[in-house]
Amino acid sequence: MERATEHLRQTPWCRALIDDEEWVPTMTWSRVKKVRNTEDTFFAETLGTERTIRRCLTLRPRRENAGDDEPAFKEVRTIMELGGGLNGHPDVAHGGFVATMLDEVMGVLIQLNLERKVKRLRERERGHPGLSCFTAYLNTNYKKPVPTPTTVLCTAKFERQERNKIYVSGSISDGKGTIYTLGDGMFVEVTRTSAHL
């Protein structure tokens, strides 16, 4: 994470986000290869190359929301440096990959909040098996092609939760105001079973 941070700080708009006192770097768990199972191999291995996603850094708000009814974090920002191996057209990222970035950053926000929620549940109920989330739908609105190679800012914002349904919105931009893609999705929260571990 430190190497990605230092490299990305060379881009002025990235440096401004990284140096913002209201935000702190946090682990992007989907970029970490798991030893005991094949979870996250798509982002940790397949998309973890110099030709795909060269570097990835997630920022979360410094302060957590205090209430049990609210998510600990309502937003995350993930900076991704993209290579040319993601193209669908010359020097343009494949639309399916762009939707994948949105899905991933939304998942990063949800996972960050699930970790805090499970911690609270386990304080009340020893042996709680944990929680997982699955994408139920993702609506993607392509505004402009995403050029490659480039560095993009992916954001995800918590909208609401209704029972086990979590609604999130997201965007992909150039970090300077140009919006490439907008999206919204619904994710279903489930109790983990041994099949998910």
Sequence and secondary structure as in RCSB ss.txt:
>XXXX:A:sequence
MERATEHLRQTPWCRALIDDEEWVPTMTWSRVKKVRNTEDTFFAETLGTERTIRRCLTLRPRRENAGDDEPAFKE
VRTIMELGGGLNGHPDVAHGGFVATMLDEVMGVLIQLNLERKVKRLRERERGHPGLSCFTAYLNTNYKKPVPTPT
TVLCTAKFERQERNKIYVSGSISDGKGTIYTLGDGMFVEVTRTSAHL
>XXXX:A:secstr
 HHHHHHHTTSHHHHHHHH TTEEEE  GGGS  SSS TTHIIIIIT STTSEEEEEEEEESS    TTS S SE
EEEEEEE GGGEEETTEE HHHHHHHHHHHHHHHHHHHHHHHHHHHHHHSTT   EEEEEEEEEEEE S  BSSE
EEEEEEEEEEEETTEEEEEEEEE SSS EEEEEEEEEEEEE  GGG 
